[in-house]
Amino acid sequence: MIVAFSISPTSTSDDGSVTEAVAEAVRVVRDSGLPCETNSMFTNIEGEWDEVMAVVKKAVDVVAASSPRVGLVLKADIRPGFSNQLTAKVERINKALER
C-alpha cells in the first residue's frame, strides 16, 4: 500500500513556523527504512498496512510531543499483491506522456 499523509501541528512559535516539528515527523519516516518521498504538501510511504500505519502513528506522536494539537490528512492506495508502486506508478505516467 501507498499512503500519502500530511501532519499539521499547531505552532507555538511567534512566527507561526512548524518546520522543526514537521522535520521530526519526516525523520521518523525516513528512519523507518520504508520507501518514501517528501514533497511540499505530503509525505508518501509504501509498505504493508501494519508497518505503514505504525510509522504514521510514530510520526504523529513525535509531533504531538511538541504541539498541543495535531491535524492529520491521510490518503491510501490499497492494492494487494503490488509493490514498488511509489515509483512504478510515476514511470507508467511518464511512458504514457512519451507517446
C-alpha positions in Angstrom: 0.0 0.0 0.0 1.0 3.6 -0.5 0.0 6.2 2.0 0.2 9.9 1.4 -0.1 11.9 4.6 0.3 15.3 6.0 0.8 16.2 9.6 -0.2 19.8 10.7 1.0 20.8 14.1 -0.3 23.8 15.9 2.5 26.4 16.0 3.7 27.8 19.3 6.3 29.9 17.6 5.9 33.7 17.3 6.3 33.5 13.5 3.9 30.6 13.0 6.6 28.2 11.8 6.1 24.5 12.1 9.3 23.5 10.3 11.0 21.8 13.2 8.0 19.7 14.2 7.4 18.6 10.6 11.1 17.8 10.2 10.9 15.5 13.2 8.0 13.6 11.6 9.8 13.3 8.3 12.9 12.0 10.2 10.7 9.2 11.6 9.5 8.2 8.1 13.0 8.3 6.6 14.4 6.3 9.5 11.8 3.6 9.1 13.6 2.2 6.1 10.4 2.0 4.1 10.3 3.5 0.6 9.2 7.1 0.9 9.3 10.6 -0.6 8.5 14.0 0.7 7.1 16.9 -1.3 5.9 20.4 -0.3 2.4 19.0 0.7 2.7 15.4 1.7 5.0 12.5 2.6 4.4 9.3 0.7 5.4 5.9 2.2 5.0 2.4 0.9 4.8 -0.9 2.7 2.4 -3.3 4.4 -0.6 -1.9 6.3 0.7 -2.5 9.8 4.2 -1.2 9.2 3.0 1.9 7.3 0.4 2.8 9.9 2.9 2.2 12.7 5.2 4.8 11.1 2.4 7.3 10.6 1.4 6.9 14.3 5.0 7.3 15.4 5.3 10.5 13.3 2.1 11.9 14.8 3.3 11.1 18.3 6.7 12.9 17.7 4.8 16.0 16.5 2.3 15.8 19.4 5.2 15.9 21.9 5.9 19.5 20.9 2.5 20.6 19.7 -0.7 21.0 21.7 -2.8 20.0 18.7 -2.1 17.9 15.6 -4.0 17.5 12.4 -3.6 14.5 10.1 -4.7 14.1 6.5 -4.2 10.6 5.1 -4.9 9.1 1.7 -4.2 5.4 1.0 -3.9 3.3 -2.2 -4.5 -0.3 -1.1 -3.6 -2.7 -3.8 -2.8 -6.2 -2.6 -0.1 -8.1 -4.5 1.7 -5.0 -5.8 4.9 -3.5 -4.5 7.3 -0.8 -5.7 4.4 1.3 -6.8 5.8 4.5 -5.3 8.0 4.8 -8.4 6.2 2.4 -10.8 3.1 4.5 -11.0 5.1 7.6 -12.0 7.0 5.6 -14.6 3.8 4.4 -16.2 2.6 8.0 -16.5 5.9 9.2 -17.9 5.8 6.4 -20.5 2.3 7.4 -21.5 3.4 11.1 -21.9 6.1 10.0 -24.3 3.6 8.6 -26.7 
